[in-house]
Structures are given as C-alpha cells and as structure tokens.
C-alpha cells in the first residue's frame, strides 16, 4: 500500500511539473504526463516501477474518462453517428491489419507475428483522442464524430483480437476460442440489461431525491460509485473496463442528470486520467530507443503513414470529403493503450520476441506523444476553407446564439413565460433542483440539471455560445460567482443578474453583470405608481 501511494505521488508530482511546462510551451498537458512517466520510470530514473497498484489506478483513470465521455453521448446521439461510421471502423481495422501484416511479412516476420503486429497497429487510443478533441472543442465536428465511431468499433474489437492472439499462441483450441467469444457476448448483453435497469429505475430514486438536491456530495459519491462500479463489473465478466464504463455513461447520458453527474465526477477523473497517461509513459525505455533510433524512427513514421492513409482512404471510399477524411485519419494515427495488452499477450505466448515487443512498445508511446500535434493538425485541416467547402460547411461545433437561464424558481419561471413564444425555443435552463427542472422541461425549455457554479455544467449547457445569460438566483454570493465564470467563459455574452437588495448591486456589477435587476428599485417604482394612481382616483 505504501509503495503504491508513493509511486502515485511521484507520478502525479512529475505530471504536475511537466504538464504545466507543456502548457507553458502551448502544448497539451497530456504530452507532459507521458514524459513524466517515462522520466521517473524504470527506463530513466527508476523511481517508479510498473506496480500492480499503479496499473489498476491507471486503468480506472481510462475508465472514468470514457464514462464521462459516455455521458456526453446519449443513445440517441450515438444512433445519429450512423451505421456508416461504424462500418468505417470495421474497414479501418481489417485494412490496417492486412497492410501491416503484408509489410511485416516482407520484413521477415512469420505469419503469427505479422498478424499480431497488424492487430497492435490497428488500434488507436480512445482516451487520448477523446481528451484532445474535447480540449480542441472538436468532439462534435464531422471528423470528431467519425473518429468517435471508429474508436468505439476498435474498443469492441479488443476482446476478439485478444482471443485470436491467444489462439495463435497455442493456448486455446478453436472450439475454446469460439466458446469464449460466445460467453463474452452473453455477459455483455447481461451487463447492458443491468445498466438499463439501473438507469431507468434505480438512478432516478437517488438523484431525484431531496437529499441529493440539498447535498451535492451525495451526487459526487453516486457518480464515483457508478463510474468505478461499471468498470469493475465489466472487468469481472471478461470485458474491457473502459468499454463497460463508456456503455454505462452512454445510458446515463440519456437521463436528465448527466450534466451534474459528469461535473461532480470531474475532480476524480482528473486525478485518475493523469495517472493513466503517466503510467503509459512508464513503459518507455529511452536508452533502448536511442540505441535503436534508426529502426524506431522508420517504424513510427511508417505506422503513422499507414494508419493515416488507410483511415483516410476508407473514409473517402464511404463518401466523406477529402479534407474531412484526412482529418479523421490524422486523429486515428496513434497506436492505442490496449495495444499493450495485445503485445504482452503475444510475448507471453511466444509469438513475438523481446526485441519486437520493445519496438512495438516504443512505437506506441512515440505515436501517443505525437498525438497532440496530429490531432491539432487534423483540426486545422478540417477547418480550412477548402475543407469547409468540400464538407458542406464548417466542421466545428454548431453555433447557437441563444439564452441561458440560470435558475427556474418563481423569478426564472416568470421570466421564461414573459418571453415571446418564438423566443422560448432558444432558451436553455440550468437548474439544480430536479423538481424545478421537470417544471422547466414541461414548459418547453431545454434543461440541464446541475450546479451553474461548475465550469463543466456551464460548458455543457453552451454558455460559450450564448448571446444572453440571465442569473435568477437570490443568493448573491452564488450569483456573483456564476457571473464571474460566465464573463470568463463567454466574454461576448450579455449577463443579466437578479439582486434582491440594492446594496449588493455594485458587487454584482463588479463580478461581471452588465445589468442588475434591482428588486427594491422595482418594488419602489411599482409602489410609487400605485400610490399615484390611487391619489388620482381619490382626487
């Protein structure tokens, strides 16, 4: 226990320093996390070994990231990706295996080792790509959605690929392999049914309760139990923990509570995903890579070229525009973390030797380290004017300039009802109380259940694209905090804030409000008008 805590502290400390340095150099922090793991790992300083405890934490990090991403993709949203996107994933996997297998055979590898190399290269990193697409605000872009579909298909392919590699190692008969696939599929169906039952009947009992509305800590506990429990449940039945967590997140993402659950899970996700990337870096061996630099550079460059070309050609063959197809290929150019599992299985089974295993591991880490540059390049390619023209419009997020109404108590409800009917469909409501959220939803508003004082909740509700943000809460401290966040995230938005007392109006303006609706002044004006009317009537 002590060794695991010490290793985690060293990894997090190194990730903090190098992640901050990477951000200072205008690079993604993910690159710093990978370098931190390599630096403190057995290949350089030797302060941290790839201990079981660290590996478990890292695997849970990937699972919580994919769970959080899953809450962004409800079942309806996944269905909107279309069968073509998942077909692209199947074509990409099979074509990559075929091309790499052919090149490996030319290089002198036997058929088993060549297939393993192809399987390793065919997989990309869901955790890395999703993190980078979110950071670049491109998760909902055309190439982002296509990459998403391919990555999900690859995750589904992990189990059969591991079974095939195990079979090639001679540890299983064909009948045993088929039985294993049938067993895994059966457990996957059972797990999805269990998740559906929990989402439809159990989760609402917890999240819609009064205790949850009063104490946000309970929501955080629920989110943690749900994310880690789904990952552990999937692992217990022989499935990928990350895939199980993603499926659970997708099903929960169809509920009204997804926004707040994701926000409360954010701190834990940040810690665990940092450990994940740093733990991936532990496998790096710079001394071996330096001694075999010529071969490693050729292999890394070849892998990237093959993956980009295969993915882009497959996307182009399915009717995607050239620029979007190229952007999709660039997003999928790295080798994924699950490739380590295939490589380790192949080495344990005698399919590949130590040298080839080290080459595959070094190449995987190198492509992961290059991912921030490749995904950034993909975004620039997809957003180019030519790319927009060929794809039928901008490839970034859809822009909506509506109204975000924070709070749907009596004041917020009245404000919504006083709007013209044609304007109401542009309103997005953020409300912490599930009962009031139901009222807002019944009134026709788009609703997010969550705390508007959390950046994640504001982000998901589309505050960055809002034209007007109206804060209706009577809590002056909360209103000032939210106004400051909104002005930071959406400097062009017009911020209207309710103030119960005139004495706090100045503080709210200082916090970021453009207009403060002073209740005392409004009441005074109405009273004066009533007095004047009464005097005229009496006179």
C-alpha positions in Angstrom: 0.0 0.0 0.0 2.8 2.4 0.9 4.7 1.7 -2.3 1.6 2.3 -4.4 0.8 5.6 -2.7 4.5 6.7 -3.0 4.5 5.7 -6.7 1.2 7.6 -7.3 2.6 10.7 -5.6 5.8 10.7 -7.6 3.8 10.2 -10.9 1.3 13.0 -10.0 4.1 15.3 -9.0 6.1 14.7 -12.2 2.9 15.1 -14.2 2.1 18.4 -12.5 5.5 19.9 -13.3 5.9 18.6 -16.9 2.2 19.1 -17.6 2.5 22.8 -16.5 5.6 23.1 -18.6 3.9 21.7 -21.7 1.0 24.1 -21.2 3.5 27.0 -20.9 5.0 25.9 -24.2 1.5 25.9 -25.7 1.3 22.1 -25.9 -1.3 19.8 -24.4 -0.6 18.7 -20.8 -1.0 15.1 -22.0 2.4 15.3 -23.6 3.8 16.3 -20.2 2.1 13.5 -18.4 3.6 10.9 -20.8 7.1 12.4 -20.5 6.8 12.4 -16.7 6.0 8.7 -16.6 9.0 7.9 -18.8 11.3 10.2 -16.8 10.5 8.7 -13.4 10.0 5.2 -14.8 12.4 2.2 -14.8 13.9 3.3 -18.2 15.4 6.6 -16.7 15.4 7.5 -13.0 13.9 4.2 -11.8 11.8 5.9 -9.1 8.6 4.2 -10.1 8.1 0.6 -11.3 5.0 -0.6 -13.2 3.4 -1.8 -10.0 0.1 -3.6 -9.9 -1.5 -0.8 -7.8 -0.4 1.9 -10.2 -1.7 -0.1 -13.1 -5.1 -0.5 -11.5 -5.4 3.2 -10.8 -4.3 4.0 -14.4 -6.9 1.6 -15.8 -9.6 3.1 -13.6 -8.4 6.5 -15.0 -9.1 5.5 -18.5 -12.5 4.0 -17.4 -13.6 7.2 -15.7 -12.6 9.3 -18.7 -14.6 7.1 -21.0 -17.5 7.1 -18.6 -17.5 10.9 -18.5 -17.3 11.0 -22.3 -20.1 8.4 -22.5 -22.5 10.8 -20.6 -22.0 13.2 -23.5 -23.2 10.6 -26.0 -26.7 9.5 -25.2 -28.2 6.5 -27.1 -29.9 8.9 -29.5 -26.7 10.8 -30.2 -24.8 7.5 -30.8 -27.5 6.4 -33.2 -27.1 9.7 -35.0 -23.5 8.8 -35.8 -25.0 6.3 -38.3 -24.1 2.8 -39.4 -21.6 4.3 -42.0 -19.3 5.5 -39.2 -19.1 2.1 -37.5 -18.6 0.4 -40.9 -15.7 2.7 -41.4 -14.3 1.3 -38.1 -14.6 -2.3 -39.3 -12.9 -1.4 -42.7 -10.1 0.5 -40.9 -9.3 -2.4 -38.6 -9.3 -5.1 -41.3 -7.4 -3.0 -43.8 -4.8 -1.9 -41.3 -4.2 -5.5 -40.2 -3.9 -6.6 -43.9 -1.4 -3.8 -44.8 0.8 -4.1 -41.7 0.7 -7.9 -42.0 2.0 -7.7 -45.6 4.8 -5.2 -44.7 5.8 -7.4 -41.7 6.0 -10.5 -43.8 8.3 -8.6 -46.2 10.4 -7.7 -43.2 10.9 -11.4 -42.4 8.3 -12.0 -39.6 6.3 -15.2 -39.6 2.5 -15.1 -40.1 1.7 -15.2 -36.4 4.0 -12.3 -35.5 2.9 -10.4 -38.6 -0.8 -10.7 -37.7 0.0 -9.6 -34.1 1.8 -6.5 -35.4 -1.1 -5.7 -37.6 -3.6 -6.1 -34.7 -1.4 -3.9 -32.5 -1.2 -1.1 -35.1 -4.9 -1.3 -36.0 -6.0 0.0 -32.6 -6.0 3.7 -31.7 -6.3 5.5 -28.3 -9.8 6.3 -27.3 -8.7 8.0 -24.1 -6.1 10.2 -25.8 -8.1 11.2 -28.9 -11.3 12.0 -26.9 -9.3 14.1 -24.4 -7.7 16.1 -27.2 -10.9 16.5 -29.2 -12.6 17.8 -26.1 -9.8 20.3 -25.4 -9.9 21.5 -29.0 -13.8 21.8 -28.9 -13.9 19.4 -31.9 -15.7 16.4 -30.4 -18.9 17.3 -32.3 -17.2 18.2 -35.5 -17.6 16.0 -38.6 -14.1 14.4 -38.3 -14.6 14.2 -34.5 -17.8 12.2 -34.8 -16.2 9.9 -37.4 -13.2 9.3 -35.2 -15.6 8.6 -32.3 -17.4 5.8 -34.3 -14.1 4.2 -35.3 -12.7 4.3 -31.8 -15.8 2.7 -30.4 -15.6 0.0 -33.0 -11.9 -0.6 -32.1 -12.8 -0.9 -28.4 -15.4 -3.6 -29.4 -12.7 -5.4 -31.4 -10.3 -5.6 -28.5 -11.8 -8.8 -27.0 -11.9 -10.8 -30.2 -8.4 -9.7 -31.2 -7.1 -10.8 -27.8 -8.8 -14.2 -28.2 -7.3 -14.6 -31.7 -3.8 -13.8 -30.5 -4.2 -16.2 -27.6 -5.3 -18.9 -30.1 -2.3 -18.2 -32.3 -0.1 -18.7 -29.2 -1.4 -22.2 -29.0 -3.0 -21.7 -25.6 -6.5 -22.3 -26.8 -8.3 -24.6 -29.3 -10.6 -23.1 -32.0 -13.6 -24.6 -30.0 -12.4 -22.9 -26.8 -12.0 -19.6 -28.6 -15.5 -19.7 -30.1 -16.9 -20.6 -26.6 -15.0 -17.7 -25.1 -16.5 -15.3 -27.6 -20.0 -16.6 -27.0 -19.5 -16.3 -23.3 -18.2 -12.8 -23.5 -21.1 -11.7 -25.8 -23.6 -13.2 -23.4 -22.2 -11.4 -20.4 -22.1 -8.2 -22.5 -25.8 -8.5 -23.1 -26.5 -9.2 -19.4 -24.4 -6.2 -18.4 -26.2 -3.9 -20.7 -29.6 -5.1 -19.4 -28.4 -4.5 -15.8 -27.2 -1.0 -16.7 -30.6 -0.2 -18.4 -32.5 -1.3 -15.2 -30.2 0.8 -13.0 -30.5 3.9 -15.2 -34.3 3.6 -15.6 -35.4 2.7 -12.1 -32.6 2.9 -9.6 -30.7 6.1 -10.6 -33.7 8.4 -10.5 -34.6 7.2 -7.0 -31.2 8.5 -5.8 -30.7 11.6 -8.0 -34.3 13.0 -7.8 -34.4 12.7 -4.0 -34.4 15.7 -1.8 -31.2 14.7 -0.1 -29.4 14.9 -3.4 -30.7 18.3 -4.1 -29.6 19.6 -0.7 -26.2 17.9 -0.6 -24.1 17.8 -3.8 -21.6 15.5 -2.1 -24.1 12.7 -2.5 -24.2 13.3 -6.2 -20.4 13.1 -6.3 -20.5 9.8 -4.4 -23.1 8.4 -6.7 -21.1 9.4 -9.8 -18.0 7.7 -8.4 -19.8 4.5 -7.5 -21.5 4.4 -10.9 -18.3 5.0 -12.9 -16.0 2.7 -11.0 -18.7 0.1 -10.4 -19.5 -0.1 -14.2 -15.8 -0.5 -15.0 -15.3 -3.2 -12.3 -18.5 -5.0 -13.4 -17.3 -5.2 -17.0 -13.9 -6.5 -16.0 -15.5 -9.2 -13.8 -17.2 -10.7 -16.8 -14.1 -10.5 -19.0 -14.9 -7.3 -20.9 -12.8 -4.1 -21.2 -13.4 -1.9 -18.1 -13.1 1.2 -20.2 -15.7 -0.1 -22.7 -18.1 -1.1 -19.8 -17.7 2.3 -18.3 -18.4 4.0 -21.6 -21.6 2.0 -22.1 -22.8 2.8 -18.6 -22.0 6.5 -19.3 -23.9 6.5 -22.6 -27.0 5.0 -20.9 -26.8 7.5 -18.1 -26.3 10.3 -20.7 -29.9 9.7 -21.8 -31.2 10.8 -18.4 -31.7 14.3 -17.1 -28.9 14.0 -14.6 -26.0 13.5 -16.9 -24.6 17.1 -16.7 -24.4 17.2 -12.9 -23.0 13.6 -12.6 -20.3 14.5 -15.1 -19.4 17.7 -13.2 -19.2 16.0 -9.8 -17.0 13.3 -11.2 -14.6 15.8 -12.8 -12.1 16.0 -9.8 -11.7 12.2 -9.5 -11.5 11.9 -13.3 -8.7 14.5 -13.5 -6.5 12.6 -10.9 -7.1 9.2 -12.4 -6.6 10.2 -16.0 -3.4 11.9 -15.2 -2.2 8.7 -13.5 -3.3 6.8 -16.6 -1.2 8.8 -19.1 1.8 8.9 -16.7 1.5 5.1 -16.2 1.6 4.6 -20.0 4.9 6.6 -20.0 6.4 4.1 -17.5 6.7 1.5 -20.3 9.1 3.8 -22.2 12.8 2.9 -22.4 14.7 5.8 -23.8 18.1 4.0 -23.7 16.8 1.2 -25.9 15.0 3.7 -28.2 18.3 5.7 -28.5 20.3 2.6 -29.3 17.8 1.6 -32.0 16.8 5.1 -33.1 17.1 4.5 -36.8 14.8 1.5 -36.7 12.3 3.1 -34.3 12.0 6.3 -36.3 11.3 4.3 -39.5 8.7 2.1 -37.8 7.0 5.1 -36.1 6.9 7.1 -39.3 5.7 4.0 -41.2 2.9 3.3 -38.7 1.6 6.9 -38.8 1.6 7.0 -42.6 -0.1 3.6 -42.9 -2.8 4.5 -40.3 -3.5 7.9 -41.8 -3.6 6.6 -45.3 -5.8 3.6 -44.5 -8.2 5.6 -42.4 -8.4 8.4 -44.9 -8.9 6.1 -47.9 -11.6 4.1 -46.0 -13.4 7.3 -45.1 -13.1 8.6 -48.6 -14.4 5.3 -50.0 -17.6 5.8 -47.9 -18.3 9.2 -49.4 -16.5 11.5 -47.0 -14.9 14.7 -48.4 -11.1 14.6 -48.8 -10.3 17.1 -46.1 -12.6 15.5 -43.5 -11.2 12.1 -44.4 -7.7 13.3 -43.9 -8.6 14.9 -40.6 -10.2 11.7 -39.4 -7.0 9.7 -40.4 -4.8 12.1 -38.5 -6.9 11.7 -35.4 -6.5 7.9 -35.6 -2.8 7.9 -36.4 -1.5 6.9 -33.0 -1.4 3.3 -31.5 -3.7 2.8 -28.5 -3.2 1.8 -24.9 -5.0 -1.5 -25.5 -2.2 -2.4 -27.9 0.0 -3.0 -24.9 -2.4 -5.8 -23.9 -2.1 -7.5 -27.3 1.7 -7.1 -27.3 2.0 -8.5 -23.8 -0.2 -11.5 -24.7 1.8 -12.2 -27.8 5.1 -12.0 -25.9 3.8 -14.3 -23.2 2.7 -16.8 -25.8 6.0 -16.8 -27.6 4.5 -15.2 -30.8 6.9 -12.2 -30.7 10.4 -11.9 -29.1 11.7 -9.4 -26.6 13.2 -7.1 -29.3 9.9 -6.9 -31.3 8.0 -6.3 -28.1 10.2 -3.4 -27.2 9.9 -2.0 -30.7 6.1 -2.1 -30.5 6.0 -0.5 -27.1 8.4 2.2 -28.1 6.5 2.9 -31.2 3.2 3.0 -29.3 4.5 5.5 -26.8 6.0 7.6 -29.5 2.8 7.8 -31.5 0.9 8.7 -28.3 3.4 11.5 -27.6 2.8 12.8 -31.2 -1.0 12.6 -30.9 -1.4 16.3 -29.7 0.3 17.5 -32.8 -1.5 15.2 -35.1 -5.0 16.0 -33.7 -4.2 19.7 -33.8 -3.2 19.4 -37.4 -6.4 17.5 -38.1 -8.5 20.3 -36.6 -6.7 22.9 -38.9 -7.2 20.7 -41.9 -10.9 20.2 -41.2 -11.4 23.9 -40.5 -9.7 25.1 -43.7 -11.9 27.0 -46.1 -11.4 24.3 -48.8 -12.3 21.7 -46.2 -15.5 23.5 -45.3 -16.5 23.9 -48.9 -16.0 20.3 -49.6 -17.8 19.1 -46.5 -20.7 21.4 -46.9 -20.0 23.8 -44.1 -17.8 24.4 -41.1 -16.5 21.2 -39.5 -16.5 22.7 -36.0 -19.3 22.8 -33.5 -22.7 24.1 -34.5 -23.1 27.7 -33.3 -26.2 28.7 -31.5 -26.7 32.2 -30.0 -29.5 31.7 -27.6 -30.3 32.5 -24.0 -29.1 30.6 -20.9 -31.4 31.0 -18.0 -29.8 30.0 -14.7 -32.4 29.0 -12.1 -36.1 28.2 -12.7 -37.6 29.3 -9.4 -40.5 31.7 -9.4 -38.4 34.5 -10.9 -36.9 32.3 -13.6 -40.2 30.7 -14.4 -41.9 34.1 -14.7 -39.1 35.4 -16.9 -39.4 32.4 -19.2 -43.2 32.8 -19.5 -42.9 36.5 -20.3 -40.7 35.8 -23.3 -42.4 35.6 -26.7 -43.3 32.0 -27.7 -41.0 32.2 -30.7 -38.1 33.0 -28.4 -38.6 30.3 -25.9 -37.1 27.5 -28.0 -33.8 29.4 -27.8 -33.7 29.2 -24.0 -31.5 26.7 -22.2 -32.2 26.3 -18.4 -29.7 25.3 -15.8 -31.5 24.2 -12.6 -30.1 22.2 -9.6 -33.4 21.1 -8.2 -34.8 18.1 -10.2 -38.4 19.1 -9.4 -38.0 22.6 -10.8 -36.0 21.1 -13.8 -39.1 19.0 -14.6 -41.3 22.1 -14.5 -38.9 23.9 -16.9 -38.9 20.9 -19.2 -42.7 20.7 -19.2 -42.7 24.4 -20.1 -40.8 23.6 -23.3 -37.2 24.6 -22.3 -34.0 22.7 -22.9 -32.9 21.7 -19.4 -29.6 20.7 -17.8 -29.8 19.5 -14.2 -26.7 20.8 -12.4 -24.9 23.4 -10.4 -24.2 26.5 -12.5 -21.3 27.3 -10.3 -19.4 24.5 -12.0 -17.5 25.2 -15.2 -18.4 21.7 -16.6 -22.1 22.4 -16.2 -21.8 25.8 -17.9 -19.7 24.4 -20.7 -22.2 21.6 -21.4 -25.1 24.0 -21.4 -23.5 26.0 -24.1 -22.6 29.2 -22.2 -19.7 29.9 -24.5 -22.1 30.3 -27.4 -24.8 32.2 -25.6 -25.9 35.7 -26.5 -27.6 36.4 -23.1 -27.1 34.8 -19.7 -29.7 35.5 -17.1 -28.9 34.6 -13.5 -32.1 34.5 -11.4 -30.9 33.1 -8.1 -31.5 35.2 -5.0 -28.2 34.0 -3.4 -25.9 37.0 -4.0 -22.7 35.0 -3.5 -23.7 32.3 -5.9 -24.9 34.9 -8.4 -21.6 36.8 -8.3 -19.6 33.6 -8.6 -21.6 32.4 -11.7 -21.5 35.9 -13.3 -17.7 35.9 -13.0 -17.4 32.4 -14.5 -19.7 33.4 -17.4 -17.7 36.5 -18.2 -14.6 34.4 -18.3 -16.0 31.7 -20.5 -18.2 33.9 -22.7 -16.9 37.5 -22.7 -19.3 38.5 -25.5 -22.4 37.3 -23.7 -24.7 39.9 -22.1 -25.1 39.0 -18.4 -28.3 39.9 -16.5 -28.4 39.3 -12.8 -31.2 39.5 -10.2 -30.5 41.4 -7.0 -32.8 41.2 -4.1 -31.2 44.2 -2.4 -29.8 47.4 -3.8 -26.8 47.2 -1.6 -25.4 44.2 -3.5 -25.9 45.6 -7.0 -22.5 47.2 -7.1 -20.8 43.9 -6.1 -22.7 42.0 -8.8 -21.6 44.6 -11.4 -18.1 44.2 -10.2 -18.4 40.4 -10.5 -19.3 40.7 -14.2 -23.0 41.6 -14.6 -23.8 44.0 -17.4 -27.3 44.7 -16.0 -28.6 44.2 -12.4 -32.3 43.9 -11.9 -32.8 45.6 -8.5 -35.9 44.2 -6.8 -36.0 47.1 -4.2 -36.0 49.6 -7.0 -38.7 47.7 -9.0 -40.9 47.4 -5.9 -40.4 51.1 -5.1 -41.3 52.1 -8.7 -44.5 49.9 -8.6 -45.4 51.3 -5.1 -45.0 54.9 -6.4 -47.1 54.1 -9.4 -49.8 52.5 -7.2 -49.8 55.5 -4.9 -50.0 58.0 -7.7 -52.9 56.0 -9.3 -54.7 55.9 -6.0 -54.3 59.6 -5.4 -55.7 60.4 -8.9 -58.7 58.1 -8.3 -59.3 59.7 -4.9 -58.9 63.2 -6.3 
